[in-house]
Amino acid sequence: MSLKPRKNPSTLVANLTSSAKFFAEEAIDNALSAKEKAEARWPLAIFHLVISLEHFSKALLAEQNAVFIHEVIDKPGKTTSLQKTFQRLTNRDIYGLNLSPKDMKRIETAVAYRNDVAHGTIGQNSKALEAKFFEIFAFLRDFLRYHLQIGADELASRDKIDDLLAVQKQISEIEKRAKESLEQHDVCWNCVECGKDFLVELDGKCICLFCHNDCNVIECDRCCQNFPEYEIYQTDEIFEWEFSEGRATLANDFGITEKFVCQICYSNIQKEAAERAYQDELDETWFYTSGILDARG
């Protein structure tokens, strides 16, 4: 990947860069503290890291033209969200940043994690949070190196960076072991906690081989295969219901007897229900029109 030449930074760009470096160092300090003695600091580490990424990306956007960081370009005031910032950076007329779909997904999940921390709804699985921190950090490190010509050692002292990379190496070892264990299983799913495809069925439950998050196993009523509980759908959402005085009454279940099904079976049942609903409509139309013709005859 080639380095793009940077323009002379304005006061705005310099301020955003300085702010971003401050939050990056706070994130690193919290990550090291979380690893050594206080796991509860992982959410704070992620929160500061995402803010750092947001300020760095806005610095690059402002470097092209200060008006680009405004949510509405010709209305100074509210600035762009992290997603909007990267959308503009990928615009060839603005900068032409090349982002893979995986990177776009990483940015979206980073924002989701930051929002969860802000609203107090973040999960407390330390392994999952640790993995997410380093996923965001790895993206930030490459982004800074190739687009802002900022090295990781400009975010914190060399000792801190070395300590952080040592932790990251431990994460890689954990993932390596998880991959080795995965070879013993025929089926795996994506873990909702860490986002990695290491969730397997083990001893009557679904367990992630990476972060050790677990959940219940539920059998699909149609295909009789086992799935994690969050991969199961309730078919009553497909039924037709009548609502009166705050109560729901089943109007048509389309002959569906299965209650809990997997995603594929749910999609098939949706199609079947739509076909039956269409057939019912045709039958009703035929009954109505034939009654009129009989009356006229």
C-alpha positions as CSV (number, residue, x, y, z in Angstrom):
1,M,0.0,0.0,0.0
2,S,1.5,3.3,-1.0
3,L,1.7,6.3,1.3
4,K,-0.3,9.4,0.2
5,P,1.5,12.7,0.6
6,R,0.0,14.9,3.4
7,K,-1.0,18.5,3.1
8,N,0.2,21.1,5.5
9,P,-2.1,20.7,8.6
10,S,-4.4,23.6,9.5
11,T,-5.2,24.5,13.1
12,L,-8.3,22.4,12.9
13,V,-6.4,19.4,11.7
14,A,-3.7,19.9,14.3
15,N,-6.3,20.1,17.1
16,L,-8.1,17.0,16.0
17,T,-4.9,15.1,15.7
18,S,-3.8,16.2,19.2
19,S,-7.2,15.2,20.7
20,A,-7.0,11.9,18.9
21,K,-3.5,11.1,20.3
22,F,-4.7,12.0,23.8
23,F,-7.7,9.5,23.6
24,A,-5.4,6.9,22.0
25,E,-3.0,7.1,25.0
26,E,-5.9,6.9,27.4
27,A,-7.2,3.8,25.6
28,I,-3.7,2.2,25.7
29,D,-3.4,3.0,29.5
30,N,-6.8,1.5,30.2
31,A,-6.0,-1.6,28.1
32,L,-2.8,-2.3,30.0
33,S,-4.5,-1.7,33.3
34,A,-7.4,-4.1,32.3
35,K,-4.9,-6.8,31.4
36,E,-2.8,-6.4,34.5
37,K,-5.4,-6.0,37.3
38,A,-8.8,-4.4,36.4
39,E,-10.8,-6.2,33.6
40,A,-13.6,-3.7,34.1
41,R,-11.4,-1.1,32.2
42,W,-11.8,-2.9,28.9
43,P,-15.0,-1.0,28.0
44,L,-13.3,2.3,28.8
45,A,-10.3,1.3,26.7
46,I,-12.7,0.6,23.7
47,F,-14.6,3.8,24.3
48,H,-11.4,6.0,24.2
49,L,-10.0,4.0,21.2
50,V,-13.1,4.6,19.1
51,I,-13.1,8.3,19.9
52,S,-9.5,8.4,18.9
53,L,-10.3,6.7,15.6
54,E,-13.1,9.2,15.1
55,H,-10.9,12.3,15.6
56,F,-8.1,10.9,13.5
57,S,-10.4,10.2,10.6
58,K,-12.0,13.6,10.9
59,A,-8.4,15.1,10.8
60,L,-7.8,13.4,7.5
61,L,-11.2,14.5,6.2
62,A,-10.6,18.1,7.3
63,E,-7.2,18.0,5.7
64,Q,-8.9,17.7,2.3
65,N,-11.3,20.6,3.2
66,A,-12.6,21.8,6.6
67,V,-16.2,21.9,5.4
68,F,-16.2,18.1,4.8
69,I,-16.4,17.4,8.6
70,H,-19.8,19.2,8.8
71,E,-22.7,16.8,8.8
72,V,-24.4,19.2,6.3
73,I,-21.5,20.6,4.3
74,D,-22.8,24.2,3.9
75,K,-24.0,24.4,7.6
76,P,-21.3,24.6,10.2
77,G,-22.3,23.0,13.4
78,K,-22.8,19.3,14.0
79,T,-19.9,17.3,12.6
80,T,-20.1,13.9,10.8
81,S,-20.5,10.6,12.5
82,L,-17.7,8.1,12.3
83,Q,-19.5,6.1,9.6
84,K,-20.2,9.3,7.6
85,T,-16.6,10.4,7.9
86,F,-15.4,7.2,6.4
87,Q,-18.1,7.3,3.7
88,R,-16.8,10.7,2.6
89,L,-13.2,9.5,2.8
90,T,-14.0,6.7,0.4
91,N,-15.4,9.2,-2.1
92,R,-12.8,9.5,-4.9
93,D,-13.6,13.2,-5.4
94,I,-12.6,13.8,-1.7
95,Y,-9.9,11.4,-0.9
96,G,-10.5,7.9,-2.4
97,L,-9.8,5.8,0.7
98,N,-10.1,2.1,-0.2
99,L,-12.0,0.2,2.4
100,S,-12.9,-3.5,2.3
101,P,-16.4,-4.6,3.4
102,K,-14.8,-6.2,6.4
103,D,-13.3,-2.9,7.4
104,M,-16.6,-1.1,7.0
105,K,-18.1,-3.8,9.2
106,R,-15.4,-3.2,11.8
107,I,-16.2,0.5,11.8
108,E,-19.9,-0.2,12.3
109,T,-19.2,-2.6,15.2
110,A,-16.7,-0.2,16.8
111,V,-19.5,2.5,16.9
112,A,-21.9,0.0,18.3
113,Y,-19.5,-0.9,21.1
114,R,-18.8,2.7,21.9
115,N,-22.5,3.4,22.1
116,D,-23.0,0.4,24.3
117,V,-20.4,1.7,26.7
118,A,-21.9,5.1,26.7
119,H,-25.4,3.7,27.5
120,G,-24.2,1.1,30.1
121,T,-25.3,-1.8,28.0
122,I,-21.8,-3.3,27.1
123,G,-21.3,-7.0,27.8
124,Q,-18.8,-8.0,30.5
125,N,-17.0,-10.9,28.7
126,S,-13.4,-9.7,29.1
127,K,-12.0,-12.0,26.4
128,A,-14.6,-10.7,23.9
129,L,-13.9,-7.1,24.8
130,E,-10.1,-7.7,24.7
131,A,-10.4,-9.2,21.2
132,K,-12.6,-6.3,20.0
133,F,-10.1,-3.7,21.4
134,F,-7.2,-5.2,19.4
135,E,-9.3,-5.6,16.3
136,I,-10.0,-1.8,16.4
137,F,-6.4,-1.1,17.4
138,A,-5.0,-3.0,14.4
139,F,-7.3,-1.1,12.0
140,L,-6.3,2.2,13.6
141,R,-2.6,1.4,13.5
142,D,-2.8,0.7,9.7
143,F,-5.0,3.7,9.1
144,L,-2.5,6.0,10.8
145,R,0.5,4.5,9.1
146,Y,-0.8,4.7,5.6
147,H,-2.9,7.8,5.6
148,L,-1.6,10.1,8.3
149,Q,2.0,8.9,8.5
150,I,1.7,8.5,12.2
151,G,3.5,5.6,13.9
152,A,2.1,3.7,16.9
153,D,5.0,5.0,19.0
154,E,3.6,8.5,18.6
155,L,0.5,7.5,20.5
156,A,2.3,6.4,23.7
157,S,5.7,5.6,25.0
158,R,7.7,2.8,23.4
159,D,7.4,0.8,26.6
160,K,3.7,1.0,26.6
161,I,3.4,0.1,22.9
162,D,5.7,-2.9,23.5
163,D,3.6,-4.0,26.5
164,L,0.4,-3.6,24.4
165,L,1.8,-5.7,21.5
166,A,2.8,-8.4,24.0
167,V,-0.9,-8.6,25.0
168,Q,-1.9,-8.7,21.4
169,K,0.4,-11.6,20.9
170,Q,-1.3,-13.5,23.7
171,I,-4.6,-12.9,21.9
172,S,-3.2,-14.4,18.8
173,E,-2.1,-17.5,20.7
174,I,-5.6,-17.9,22.2
175,E,-7.1,-17.7,18.7
176,K,-4.5,-20.2,17.4
177,R,-5.6,-22.7,20.1
178,A,-9.2,-22.1,19.3
179,K,-8.6,-22.9,15.6
180,E,-6.9,-26.1,16.6
181,S,-9.8,-27.1,18.8
182,L,-12.3,-26.2,16.0
183,E,-10.9,-29.0,13.8
184,Q,-12.6,-31.5,16.1
185,H,-16.1,-30.0,15.3
186,D,-18.1,-30.3,12.1
187,V,-20.3,-27.3,12.6
188,C,-19.6,-23.8,14.0
189,W,-21.4,-20.5,14.3
190,N,-20.5,-16.9,14.8
191,C,-20.2,-15.9,18.4
192,V,-22.3,-12.8,19.2
193,E,-19.9,-11.8,22.0
194,C,-16.6,-11.7,20.2
195,G,-17.8,-11.9,16.6
196,K,-15.5,-14.8,15.8
197,D,-16.6,-18.1,14.1
198,F,-15.7,-20.3,17.1
199,L,-19.1,-21.1,18.6
200,V,-19.6,-24.9,18.8
201,E,-21.9,-27.4,20.5
202,L,-20.3,-29.0,23.5
203,D,-21.8,-30.9,26.3
204,G,-25.3,-29.8,25.6
205,K,-24.6,-26.1,25.2
206,C,-23.0,-23.8,22.6
207,I,-19.6,-22.6,23.8
208,C,-17.2,-20.2,22.0
209,L,-13.7,-21.7,21.9
210,F,-12.2,-18.2,21.8
211,C,-14.0,-16.1,24.5
212,H,-15.8,-18.9,26.3
213,N,-19.2,-17.2,25.9
214,D,-22.0,-19.8,26.1
215,C,-25.7,-20.1,25.3
216,N,-28.4,-22.6,25.1
217,V,-28.9,-25.1,22.3
218,I,-32.3,-25.3,20.7
219,E,-33.5,-27.9,18.1
220,C,-35.2,-26.6,15.0
221,D,-38.8,-28.0,14.9
222,R,-38.6,-28.6,11.2
223,C,-35.1,-29.8,10.2
224,C,-34.4,-31.2,13.7
225,Q,-30.9,-29.7,13.7
226,N,-29.4,-28.0,16.8
227,F,-28.6,-24.3,16.8
228,P,-27.6,-21.6,19.2
229,E,-30.7,-20.0,20.8
230,Y,-30.1,-16.7,18.9
231,E,-30.2,-18.5,15.6
232,I,-33.8,-19.7,16.3
233,Y,-36.9,-17.8,15.2
234,Q,-40.5,-18.1,16.3
235,T,-43.0,-18.8,13.6
236,D,-45.9,-17.0,15.3
237,E,-44.4,-13.8,13.8
238,I,-45.6,-15.1,10.4
239,F,-49.2,-15.8,11.5
240,E,-52.0,-13.3,10.9
241,W,-53.3,-11.7,14.0
242,E,-56.4,-9.6,14.8
243,F,-56.0,-6.9,17.5
244,S,-58.9,-5.6,19.5
245,E,-59.0,-3.8,22.8
246,G,-55.3,-4.4,23.4
247,R,-55.6,-8.2,22.8
248,A,-54.2,-10.3,20.0
249,T,-56.3,-13.1,18.6
250,L,-54.9,-15.6,16.1
251,A,-56.6,-15.3,12.8
252,N,-54.7,-17.6,10.6
253,D,-51.7,-19.9,11.3
254,F,-51.6,-21.1,7.6
255,G,-51.5,-24.7,8.9
256,I,-48.0,-24.2,10.4
257,T,-47.4,-26.5,13.3
258,E,-43.7,-25.8,14.0
259,K,-43.0,-23.1,16.7
260,F,-39.2,-22.7,16.9
261,V,-37.1,-23.0,13.6
262,C,-33.7,-22.1,12.2
263,Q,-33.2,-19.2,9.7
264,I,-33.4,-21.4,6.6
265,C,-36.6,-23.1,7.7
266,Y,-38.1,-19.8,8.8
267,S,-37.5,-18.4,5.3
268,N,-39.1,-21.5,3.7
269,I,-42.1,-21.2,6.0
270,Q,-42.5,-17.6,5.2
271,K,-42.7,-18.5,1.5
272,E,-45.2,-21.3,2.2
273,A,-47.4,-18.9,4.3
274,A,-47.3,-16.3,1.5
275,E,-48.4,-18.9,-1.0
276,R,-51.2,-20.1,1.2
277,A,-52.3,-16.5,1.9
278,Y,-52.4,-16.0,-1.9
279,Q,-54.4,-19.2,-2.4
280,D,-56.8,-18.2,0.3
281,E,-57.3,-14.9,-1.4
282,L,-58.0,-16.6,-4.8
283,D,-60.5,-19.0,-3.1
284,E,-62.3,-16.1,-1.4
285,T,-62.4,-14.1,-4.7
286,W,-63.8,-17.2,-6.6
287,F,-66.4,-17.8,-3.9
288,Y,-67.5,-14.2,-3.9
289,T,-67.7,-13.9,-7.7
290,S,-69.4,-17.3,-8.2
291,G,-72.0,-16.2,-5.7
292,I,-72.7,-13.1,-7.7
293,L,-73.0,-15.1,-10.9
294,D,-75.4,-17.6,-9.3
295,A,-77.5,-14.8,-8.0
296,R,-77.7,-13.2,-11.5
297,G,-78.4,-16.5,-13.1
